[in-house]
């Protein structure tokens, strides 16, 4: 096996490792998307771009609820 053949073999192996890494990342992303779809109301029927927007809206809604509950608890349980 010559130097050129060895270099081609090394390049091919690097490419295969990169592709394997990309596939692994795709699986991880898909798994995380599935989890996010279960957390967001109505998320299972949404496309990813819609899901991201709904997630942001849902986070804001939850923050508002927390702030409201904190304000109410301060009013109700004021010493």
C-alpha positions in Angstrom: 0.0 0.0 0.0 1.5 3.3 -1.1 1.4 6.7 0.7 -1.4 7.9 -1.4 -3.5 4.9 -0.7 -2.9 5.2 3.0 -3.8 8.9 2.9 -7.1 8.1 1.1 -7.9 5.4 3.6 -7.3 7.8 6.5 -9.5 10.4 4.9 -12.3 7.9 4.3 -12.1 6.8 7.9 -12.3 10.4 9.1 -15.3 11.0 6.9 -17.0 7.9 8.2 -16.5 9.0 11.8 -17.9 12.4 11.1 -21.0 10.9 9.4 -21.5 8.6 12.4 -21.2 11.5 14.7 -23.8 13.5 12.7 -26.2 10.5 12.7 -25.8 10.3 16.5 -26.5 14.0 16.9 -29.6 13.6 14.7 -30.9 10.9 16.9 -30.3 12.9 20.0 -32.0 16.0 18.5 -35.0 13.8 17.5 -35.3 12.4 21.0 -35.2 15.9 22.5 -37.9 17.2 20.1 -40.1 14.3 21.1 -39.7 15.2 24.8 -40.4 18.9 24.1 -43.5 17.9 22.2 -44.8 16.1 25.3 -44.1 19.1 27.5 -45.9 21.7 25.4 -49.7 21.6 25.2 -50.7 20.6 21.6 -47.0 20.1 20.8 -47.4 16.7 19.2 -49.2 18.1 16.2 -46.7 20.9 15.5 -43.8 21.3 13.1 -40.5 22.2 14.7 -40.7 26.0 13.9 -44.2 26.2 15.4 -43.1 24.2 18.4 -40.2 26.6 19.1 -42.6 29.6 19.0 -45.1 27.8 21.2 -42.4 26.8 23.6 -41.3 30.5 24.0 -44.9 31.5 24.5 -45.4 28.8 27.1 -42.3 29.8 29.0 -43.6 33.4 29.1 -47.0 32.3 30.3 -45.5 30.2 33.1 -43.3 33.1 34.2 -46.3 35.3 34.3 -48.2 32.8 36.4 -45.3 32.4 38.9 -45.0 36.2 39.2 -48.8 36.5 39.8 -48.7 33.8 42.4 -45.8 35.4 44.2 -47.5 38.7 44.3 -50.7 37.2 45.6 -48.9 35.3 48.3 -47.2 38.5 49.4 -50.6 40.2 49.7 -52.3 37.3 51.5 -49.5 36.4 53.9 -48.3 39.9 54.8 -47.1 40.0 58.4 
